[in-house]
């Protein structure tokens, strides 16, 4: 690690007893049965952090969006928006259809590395209806579905956290930022065939807590971590890695380098 502390930007910033993250909002798929969560569980890291499901609520000047007291199904938010914006019903239904398509596309995309021809065919079939929107901005995407500026704000107001206007943000990213599980953790993962909604989560104590959990596992595995030690050169002989040279000129023999 070239810095004085492991973790880089995930260490956050500390001063006068206070700790800040450097802007990380959510971790996608950090649940125990989600892709990232499964990996961290295998590494023994997940047990060392407290994972908090996202619970997003919106309070606008003249309406609110809060999870219902009783489970109202995966489309409760869309149905509530239809009630609030009856003239936008058709656009909301088109949005939901494409949201399912995007969710399916992401799920099938995760299978591409290990899947066969059938998975690849299914992936490109899911991509086809969204292909015309790939280069759209978030502004254009929402103009495609809705006329109401208030309704558009429901789907893009979170971009304020990215300091990015809708005119400069990737259009299909709107679907990723609006995971329905972020609004109600009771929403089932499976929304339709080959379309599973991945949840959004945060970590109690911020991203530093995740770094600390990693370090604890490394300590138990007798792993030695060097800090203030930038790597200056990767040594290769006969097309195989043999080690690295650090900033002090010291050679560290090793079989593998992940750079």
N, C-alpha and C positions, 0 to 999 in steps of 0.2 A: 504494500500500500504506500503510494507516494506521499500521502498526507500524514498528519500527526495522529489522526484517528481513523479507524476503519469505517467504511460505510459511505464515504463521500458525502454527496448532498443529502442522503437519507439520514445522516447524523443530525441534520437540522442545525439550529443555532441556539446557543445558551448564553445568558447574561444575567447577572444579579439573581441567580436562583430560578430564573424563568427559562422555559424551553419552547422553541418555535419550530414547526416544520417549514421547509422551504417551499410550501405551496401545494404539496400533494393533497388531493381531495379524497379520492376513493381508490380502492384496489378492486379490480374486476375479478370475479371468480375466486375469491378467497375463502368461500365456504368449504366445509369439510369434503363435500362431494363435488366441488367445482374443480376445474383444471389446475389453477394455481394452488388452491387449498390441498388437493391431493398430493402435489409435488412437495409442498412444505411439510405435510404430514409424514411422507416417506422419509424426509430428511430429519424428522424429529423436531422441527422448528415450530410447527403450528401450535403444539401444546404449550409453548413458552410465551404465547401472546394471547391477549383477549380480543377476539374479533367481534366487531359491532356491526350488525346489518344496517345499511343505509336506511334512513327514515326521512324522506324528503317531503316537506309540506310547503305550500305556496299561500301567501297572504297578499292579495292585491287590494287596492283601495275599495273595490266594490264587489269582490267575491273571494272565496277561499277554496283551496283544494286540500282536504285532509282525508286520511284513510277512514272508511266507515267503521262504526263500532263492530259490526258483524261482517264476516267475510262475504263480499259481494261479487267474487269471481275476478278473473284476470282483466276483464274489460271495464271494471267499475269506473276508472278514471275517464275513459272515452265516453261512457254513458253519462257521467256527470257533466262532462264538457258539452255533450249534445243537449243536455237540459239547459245549461247556461248559455249556449250559443246555438239555438235551434236552426238558424239559417246556415250553419256550417256542418250540418249532419252528414251530408254527402262527402265533404272533404275529410271529415274525421274518419269515416268508414274507409276511404281510400288510403288515408294515413295508416290506419290499423292494418290493412291488407299488406302494405309495403313494409310495415314494421315486422310483420310475421315473415315476409320474404327475406328481409335483412337478417333477422334472427336465425333463420334456416341457413342462409349463406354463411354466416359466421360459424355455426355448428359444423356444417359440412367442410368448411375450410380447415377446421382443426383435424379433420380425418384425412386430409389429402396426403400428409407425410407417410401414413401407414396404410392407407386404403388402396383399393384396387380400381379397376376401370369403372366399375359401377358407381363408386363414390365420386370419382372425377366427373362422370357424366351427370350425376345428380347435382354436383357443385355448379357446373356450367349451366345446367337447366335453371337453377335458382338464381344465377347471376343475370341471365338473359333479360328478365323483366326490369332489372335495375340498371342495366347497362347504359341507357340513355341519361341516367342521373349521376353517373360516376364523377363527372367533372363539374357538377353543379355546386354552387355555394349553398350555405344554409339559408341565406336570404332567398335565393331562387327556389329552393326546395319548398320552403314554407309558403312562398307566393303561389306555388303550384297547387297546394292543398287548401289554403285559407285566404280569406279577405280581411278578417278582423285582426287589427294590430294587437289587440288584447290577447287573442287566442295565440297568435304567433309568439307573443312574449312568454306564454306558458311553456313553450318548447325550447326557446333560446335564451331566456333570461339567465340561465346558468352559465352562459358564455361570458358573463361579466367576471366570473372567477378565472377565466382564461385570458382576460384582458384582450379579447379578440371580438371584433364586430362580426355579425352574421355574414356580411359581404366578403369576409376573408376566411371563413371557417368551412371545412369540408362538409358538403351537404349531407352525405350519408352518415356522417358522424353524429347528426342529430338523433338518429335511432339509437346509437350506442350510448349517448348521454341520457337518453330517456328510457332506460331499462325499467320496465313496469315493476320489477321487484324492489326498485329503489323507493317506490311510493307506497308499497305494501308488501312486507315480507311473506304474507300469506299467499301471494300470487304463486301458482305452481310453476316449477321450472319448465315443464312441458306445456307449450302453448298450442302446438299443432304437430303434425308428423314431421320429424326431423327438424323441429324448431324448438330449442330449449333456451330459455331465458337465463342468462348468467347474472347473478346478483352483484350488487356493489356493496363494499364494506369499508370500514375504517378500522384503525387499530387503537385501542386504548393506550394512551401514552405517546401516540404519534409514531412516526417511522423509526425513531431511535429505539423504540421497544422491539421492533423487528430486528434491527441490527444487534441489539443485546441478546436476543434469543439465538441468532446465528452464532454469535461469539461463544455463548454458553455451550452450544453443541460442538463447536470446534475445540473448545477446551476439554470436553469430555472425550473427544476423539484424539487427544494429544497432538493437535495440529498447532504448529508454531506460526504465528503471524508477525511479520516484520513491518513496522511503520516507519515513516520518514525514509522510505527506501524505494525510489523510482527505478523501474527497469529500463536500462539503456540499450540492451541488445539481447536478442534471442539467438542462441547458438544452435546451428544446424550442421550435422555431418551426415553425408550419404543420404540426404533428403529426410533425415529424422532429427527431431529435436533432442538436444543433449543437455540443455540447461539455459540459464539466463545470467547476464552480467548486470549488477545493480549500479547505482550512481556512485558508489564508492569503489567500483572496479572489482568487487568480489564476485566470484563465480559460484552459482548455485546449481549443481547437477540436478536434473530432473527428467522424467520420462514424458511428461505432458506439460504444455503451456496453454492456458486459456487467456487470450488477449482480447 
